[in-house]
Amino acid sequence: MKSTNTKNKSEGFTLIELLVVIAIIAILAGLLLPALARSKGKARQTVCMSNQKQLGLSTAMYAEDFDGRFPISTTPHSVQNHAKWLTSMHEAGFLSTMDLFSDPA
């Protein structure tokens, strides 16, 4: 026969236990988010440096193949000049993409 003095204990978590778990998760997320932001910024910086290296290498290869001459430059310091330079590098096969001038950072 069962004792009538046994407590009815429900299976589950109390409100305090749930709040403690939520608080711990919030603290861990707060510690993790700045680290993720730093790594995202570092990744953008790495892409930018890679783009600059690619432009430098492709320009050097272009100059080597064309007797030391650099790509077409008709008007200094103009947007059209950069467009012609980039287009001539791309058409000659030294740049695989035209997106190297876009700065991800």
Secondary structure as GFF3:
##gff-version 3
##sequence-region A 1 105
A	DSSP	alpha_helix	15	65	.	.	.	ID=ss1
A	DSSP	alpha_helix	79	91	.	.	.	ID=ss2
A	DSSP	three_ten_helix	99	101	.	.	.	ID=ss3
###
